[in-house]
Each structure stands twice: as structure tokens, then as C-alpha cells.
């Protein structure tokens, strides 16, 4: 989903301008999407909706798992919707696309003009000022017996040793804390409504029942290499870029050195990066 910030000195995030990143991310996670599609789809399903579709990873996985079903990929950015159509054509899979905004339930309902058996929303709800209302809008798309699956991430992935020999120890821990303050600031800018409970309770508050969790644990020991190392560096770079103003001067200097490929301290040259992550998907049932 495209996300725009009104803050004067914080850069807006427009996923319509990050098409190649979305494409690469969807391709890199295609196996995870395949596994999730198998777990979330059911025989007899007729309509699937991928909200905030990005590179259409889930839309394509669902179309492959249940080719007889109608699959609708939705995003706020026309360029992202075009990417979804392009990837579907390349894969030889049939999906529909629509431009709509979760923050405007009427546009979403118009785009999804039939009760859905499954609505998938990854990294979407936290962009909306009233997250509980957004979950309500997504739940309203469901047919009786339909499922809403929300992927808003789990604990931040961990990549680094505690002491890097650059800056103070605990650098990655403080980056996570800076990310929390960034989220708090964004919520304040957009006059966001508090969501003072976990996603399982939020789904129940949206009128759904039998809430369950799909969990996957990523454990890639050191040394990370190849695509795994590149993905770790992209993730850390994105976090630092997003949260830089919430880091102190010493930590900003340390990250600048660690993420500079010309620096003797470049993380990409180290052999002690790892990847530990818990990926969580919350699923609720209508009716």
C-alpha cells in the first residue's frame, strides 16, 4: 500500500516508486507465500482478496493454489497494481486488479464486489490512522465462513552480534527502540487512534471468531552469504533510513560506517551476521 506522511522533514514512503524492490521482495518470498496459500485456502473457495498487494506475491500464490477461484489484487498505488498485472501475466495466472484504499471502506467495497472467502492483508493496517476501523472494513468484505488473515510482522528480525567493535554495544537493540519511537511519531502526525492490545484481540473486536496464529521461525546461522546477506543489509539500511532522526549522533555515525560498502567496517564483509525472526499471521473467522 502506498503510505504518505505529511511531516515536513520525514520522507514520504511511496511504494509506487519502489517497484523493483516490491518485485524482488515478492520473488524472494515466493516459497513462503506458497506455503501460506496452501494453509489459508480451502476447497470450494470462490473469491480471494490480496489487500495492499505489493508485488502480488500472495495473489499469485492463491491463484496457483486454487486456479478455479477469483483472485483480486488491491492497492492504493496504480503503479503497484500495474506490477501485479505484469507479474500475473508473466506467470500465466489469472488475477483481477483494482485501485482502492483501506482507509476508505466504500472504495474497497466497490473494488471487491463479491463476498470474499479469504482476505489477506500484509503490512497494511498499521498505515491507517484507525487500525481497528480498518480491520472492521476488511472483515466486512468476508462471506459467512470467510477468513481474514493479517500479517503485520512479529518481533524485529535480528542480524547482528551484540558487540560489533564499532560504536557502543547493543546497536541493533537501540535501532529497534528508535523504530518504536518512529511509529509513535507517525501515529501522532496522523492523529492515530490507539490500538492498546494485540492483533488477536483486534480481530475479535472486529467481530471475528476462532482467531488463530500461523507461525514460521527463520533461523539462518552465521555467516550469511549471497542473497541472505543482501536481504539483511537491505533490511538494516531501510530501518536506519526510516529511524535515523531517532538515533543519537554516535549511533548514526556507527551505522553510516557499517552500511558503507567503502568502509573498512562494512557489514557486508563480516562473517558473523545471522538471521533470527518469527513471522506471525493472525487469522480470524466470520460467523
Secondary structure in CASP SS format (residue, H / E / C, confidence):
PFRMAT SS
TARGET T0000
AUTHOR 0000-0000-0000
METHOD secondary structure of the structure
MODEL  1
X C 1.00
X C 1.00
X E 1.00
X C 1.00
X C 1.00
X C 1.00
X C 1.00
X C 1.00
X C 1.00
X C 1.00
X C 1.00
X C 1.00
X E 1.00
X C 1.00
X H 1.00
X H 1.00
X H 1.00
X C 1.00
X H 1.00
X H 1.00
X H 1.00
X H 1.00
X H 1.00
X H 1.00
X H 1.00
X H 1.00
X H 1.00
X H 1.00
X C 1.00
X H 1.00
X H 1.00
X H 1.00
X H 1.00
X H 1.00
X H 1.00
X H 1.00
X H 1.00
X H 1.00
X H 1.00
X H 1.00
X C 1.00
X C 1.00
X C 1.00
X C 1.00
X C 1.00
X C 1.00
X E 1.00
X E 1.00
X E 1.00
X E 1.00
X E 1.00
X C 1.00
X C 1.00
X C 1.00
X C 1.00
X C 1.00
X H 1.00
X H 1.00
X H 1.00
X H 1.00
X H 1.00
X H 1.00
X H 1.00
X H 1.00
X H 1.00
X C 1.00
X C 1.00
X C 1.00
X C 1.00
X E 1.00
X E 1.00
X E 1.00
X E 1.00
X E 1.00
X E 1.00
X C 1.00
X C 1.00
X H 1.00
X H 1.00
X H 1.00
X H 1.00
X H 1.00
X H 1.00
X H 1.00
X H 1.00
X H 1.00
X H 1.00
X H 1.00
X H 1.00
X H 1.00
X H 1.00
X C 1.00
X C 1.00
X C 1.00
X C 1.00
X E 1.00
X E 1.00
X E 1.00
X E 1.00
X C 1.00
X C 1.00
X C 1.00
X C 1.00
X C 1.00
X H 1.00
X H 1.00
X H 1.00
X H 1.00
X H 1.00
X H 1.00
X H 1.00
X C 1.00
X C 1.00
X C 1.00
X C 1.00
X E 1.00
X E 1.00
X E 1.00
X E 1.00
X E 1.00
X E 1.00
X E 1.00
X C 1.00
X C 1.00
X H 1.00
X H 1.00
X H 1.00
X C 1.00
X C 1.00
X C 1.00
X H 1.00
X H 1.00
X H 1.00
X H 1.00
X H 1.00
X H 1.00
X H 1.00
X H 1.00
X H 1.00
X C 1.00
X C 1.00
X E 1.00
X E 1.00
X E 1.00
X E 1.00
X E 1.00
X E 1.00
X E 1.00
X E 1.00
X E 1.00
X E 1.00
X C 1.00
X C 1.00
X C 1.00
X C 1.00
X C 1.00
X C 1.00
X E 1.00
X C 1.00
X C 1.00
X C 1.00
X C 1.00
X C 1.00
X C 1.00
X C 1.00
X C 1.00
X C 1.00
X C 1.00
X C 1.00
X C 1.00
X H 1.00
X H 1.00
X H 1.00
X H 1.00
X H 1.00
X H 1.00
X H 1.00
X H 1.00
X H 1.00
X H 1.00
X H 1.00
X H 1.00
X H 1.00
X H 1.00
X H 1.00
X H 1.00
X H 1.00
X H 1.00
X H 1.00
X C 1.00
X C 1.00
X C 1.00
X C 1.00
X C 1.00
X C 1.00
X C 1.00
X C 1.00
X C 1.00
X H 1.00
X H 1.00
X H 1.00
X H 1.00
X H 1.00
X H 1.00
X H 1.00
X C 1.00
X C 1.00
X C 1.00
X E 1.00
X E 1.00
X E 1.00
X E 1.00
X E 1.00
X E 1.00
X E 1.00
X E 1.00
X E 1.00
X E 1.00
X E 1.00
X E 1.00
X C 1.00
X C 1.00
X C 1.00
X C 1.00
X C 1.00
X H 1.00
X H 1.00
X H 1.00
X H 1.00
X H 1.00
X H 1.00
X H 1.00
X H 1.00
X H 1.00
X H 1.00
X H 1.00
X H 1.00
X H 1.00
X H 1.00
X H 1.00
X H 1.00
X H 1.00
X H 1.00
X H 1.00
X H 1.00
X H 1.00
X C 1.00
X C 1.00
X H 1.00
X H 1.00
X H 1.00
X H 1.00
X H 1.00
X H 1.00
X H 1.00
X H 1.00
X H 1.00
X H 1.00
X C 1.00
X C 1.00
X C 1.00
X C 1.00
X C 1.00
X C 1.00
X C 1.00
X C 1.00
X H 1.00
X H 1.00
X H 1.00
X C 1.00
X C 1.00
X C 1.00
X C 1.00
X C 1.00
X E 1.00
X E 1.00
X E 1.00
X E 1.00
X E 1.00
X E 1.00
X E 1.00
X E 1.00
X E 1.00
X E 1.00
X E 1.00
X C 1.00
X C 1.00
END
